[in-house]
Amino acid sequence: MKTALITGGAKGIGLAISQELMRDGWNVVITGRDEHAIDSAVAGLTTGPGKAVGKVMDVRDRASIDAVLAEVRDEFDSLDSLINCAGVIIRDESEVLSEADWETVIDTDLSGVFRCSQAAFADLEKAEGATIVNVGSIAGSVGIAGRAGYTAAKAGLEGLTRTLGLEWANRDIRVNAVAPGWTRTEMVAGGIKDGRLSEAALTARIPQKRLAEPHEIATVVKFLMSSDSSYITGQTITVDGGITINGNT
Ligand SMILES: NC(=O)c1ccc[n+]([C@@H]2O[C@H](COP(=O)([O-])OP(=O)(O)OC[C@H]3O[C@@H](n4cnc5c(N)ncnc54)[C@H](O)[C@@H]3O)[C@@H](O)[C@H]2O)c1
């Protein structure tokens, strides 16, 4: 039975990915910073033939990543897939964005992906047909005012995906990314709730006229983990209801 480790797996898109994988018979290692959120995520999963476990792990801290990977090695036969989904967003205009906020976003959303991928390499290399799927964003290919750190990190993630895909293609590890558009999770709901984002204004610009649901991102991640995508590596698939192809005025 195959095992996947999901960073930021307790909520939102990461939780939807964990749920999809459970249904498909994977063992799922849900990781994140908040033990309570992880425990309730594991308890809330629809069970499948695989095993679900939760582990506290901060993608900014290599020691915590190494400790979790050691536990995975003890508890499971192999690590077959790493899903880099953990992410934060800090909104501020560039002229006032603090260096600390810039660093937090880059360290989590970009360096965290490199750190986890590098740490997991030896385990993934031992597995047959291993995969890494990075959760990027449409912010990796378009500018978004007030999101300097986030857009830089997500653009960097696409470059990193290409290079890791290239470096590890002959080590039997495929590395791809999914770039979601606006998706109904806490990250977006928080902005709608406090008035920084307007759902009506967002959906007016999306050709499919609605936000994505987390499972619509998760199914594409699952495709990139499966043998159905066995000849795809280094690519980023955009899943955005058409917003980035909308050149209409
Ligand atoms: N919701 C959207 O519209 C949207 C769009 C494009 C991309 N994304 C990306 O999808 C991913 C998941 O976001 P989401 O929308 O589900 O948001 P979310 O806030 O629900 O989930 C983010 C998860 O990352 C975890 N996390 C944050 N910092 C961490 C750290 N240092 N170590 C470990 N875990 C950490 C959080 O605890 C949380 O579980 C993110 O990478 C985000 O950038 C989201």
The ligand as an SDF file (V2000), in Angstrom:
LIG
                    3D

 44 48  0  0  0  0  0  0  0  0999 V2000
   -7.5110   28.9710   -1.2840 N   0  0  0  0  0  0  0  0  0  0  0  0
   -7.0710   29.4640   -2.4310 C   0  0  0  0  0  0  0  0  0  0  0  0
   -7.7750   30.2300   -3.1010 O   0  0  0  0  0  0  0  0  0  0  0  0
   -5.7170   29.0970   -2.9420 C   0  0  0  0  0  0  0  0  0  0  0  0
   -5.4180   29.4770   -4.2490 C   0  0  0  0  0  0  0  0  0  0  0  0
   -4.1840   29.1530   -4.7800 C   0  0  0  0  0  0  0  0  0  0  0  0
   -3.2770   28.4480   -4.0260 C   0  0  0  0  0  0  0  0  0  0  0  0
   -3.5770   28.0890   -2.7480 N   0  0  0  0  0  0  0  0  0  0  0  0
   -2.5510   27.3500   -2.0100 C   0  0  0  0  0  0  0  0  0  0  0  0
   -3.0910   26.1400   -1.5140 O   0  0  0  0  0  0  0  0  0  0  0  0
   -2.3630   25.7500   -0.3580 C   0  0  0  0  0  0  0  0  0  0  0  0
   -3.3430   25.4070    0.7410 C   0  0  0  0  0  0  0  0  0  0  0  0
   -4.0430   26.5870    1.0830 O   0  0  0  0  0  0  0  0  0  0  0  0
   -5.5630   26.5960    1.5860 P   0  0  0  0  0  0  0  0  0  0  0  0
   -6.3130   27.4990    0.7270 O   0  0  0  0  0  0  0  0  0  0  0  0
   -6.0340   25.2200    1.7970 O   0  0  0  0  0  0  0  0  0  0  0  0
   -5.3720   27.3990    2.9420 O   0  0  0  0  0  0  0  0  0  0  0  0
   -5.4670   26.9680    4.4510 P   0  0  0  0  0  0  0  0  0  0  0  0
   -5.0490   28.1860    5.2140 O   0  0  0  0  0  0  0  0  0  0  0  0
   -6.7750   26.3360    4.7380 O   0  0  0  0  0  0  0  0  0  0  0  0
   -4.3250   25.8530    4.5490 O   0  0  0  0  0  0  0  0  0  0  0  0
   -2.9740   26.1490    4.6480 C   0  0  0  0  0  0  0  0  0  0  0  0
   -2.3570   25.0840    5.5270 C   0  0  0  0  0  0  0  0  0  0  0  0
   -0.9300   25.2840    5.6090 O   0  0  0  0  0  0  0  0  0  0  0  0
   -0.5530   25.1260    6.9500 C   0  0  0  0  0  0  0  0  0  0  0  0
    0.7040   25.8080    7.2360 N   0  0  0  0  0  0  0  0  0  0  0  0
    0.9580   27.1350    7.1690 C   0  0  0  0  0  0  0  0  0  0  0  0
    2.2310   27.3610    7.5470 N   0  0  0  0  0  0  0  0  0  0  0  0
    2.7960   26.1600    7.8300 C   0  0  0  0  0  0  0  0  0  0  0  0
    4.0750   25.7420    8.2600 C   0  0  0  0  0  0  0  0  0  0  0  0
    5.0520   26.6170    8.4930 N   0  0  0  0  0  0  0  0  0  0  0  0
    4.2870   24.4160    8.4430 N   0  0  0  0  0  0  0  0  0  0  0  0
    3.3140   23.5150    8.2250 C   0  0  0  0  0  0  0  0  0  0  0  0
    2.0650   23.8410    7.8340 N   0  0  0  0  0  0  0  0  0  0  0  0
    1.8310   25.1620    7.6390 C   0  0  0  0  0  0  0  0  0  0  0  0
   -1.7310   25.7150    7.7270 C   0  0  0  0  0  0  0  0  0  0  0  0
   -1.7140   25.3300    9.0820 O   0  0  0  0  0  0  0  0  0  0  0  0
   -2.9040   25.1400    6.9420 C   0  0  0  0  0  0  0  0  0  0  0  0
   -3.2130   23.8300    7.3770 O   0  0  0  0  0  0  0  0  0  0  0  0
   -1.4210   26.9070   -0.0240 C   0  0  0  0  0  0  0  0  0  0  0  0
   -0.1230   26.6140   -0.4870 O   0  0  0  0  0  0  0  0  0  0  0  0
   -2.0110   28.0620   -0.8060 C   0  0  0  0  0  0  0  0  0  0  0  0
   -1.0520   29.0250   -1.1350 O   0  0  0  0  0  0  0  0  0  0  0  0
   -4.7820   28.3880   -2.1900 C   0  0  0  0  0  0  0  0  0  0  0  0
  1  2  1  0
  2  3  2  0
  2  4  1  0
  4  5  1  0
  4 44  2  0
  5  6  2  0
  6  7  1  0
  7  8  2  0
  8  9  1  0
  8 44  1  0
  9 10  1  0
  9 42  1  0
 10 11  1  0
 11 12  1  0
 11 40  1  0
 12 13  1  0
 13 14  1  0
 14 15  2  0
 14 16  1  0
 14 17  1  0
 17 18  1  0
 18 19  2  0
 18 20  1  0
 18 21  1  0
 21 22  1  0
 22 23  1  0
 23 24  1  0
 23 38  1  0
 24 25  1  0
 25 26  1  0
 25 36  1  0
 26 27  1  0
 26 35  1  0
 27 28  2  0
 28 29  1  0
 29 30  1  0
 29 35  2  0
 30 31  1  0
 30 32  2  0
 32 33  1  0
 33 34  2  0
 34 35  1  0
 36 37  1  0
 36 38  1  0
 38 39  1  0
 40 41  1  0
 40 42  1  0
 42 43  1  0
M  CHG  2   8   1  16  -1
M  END
$$$$
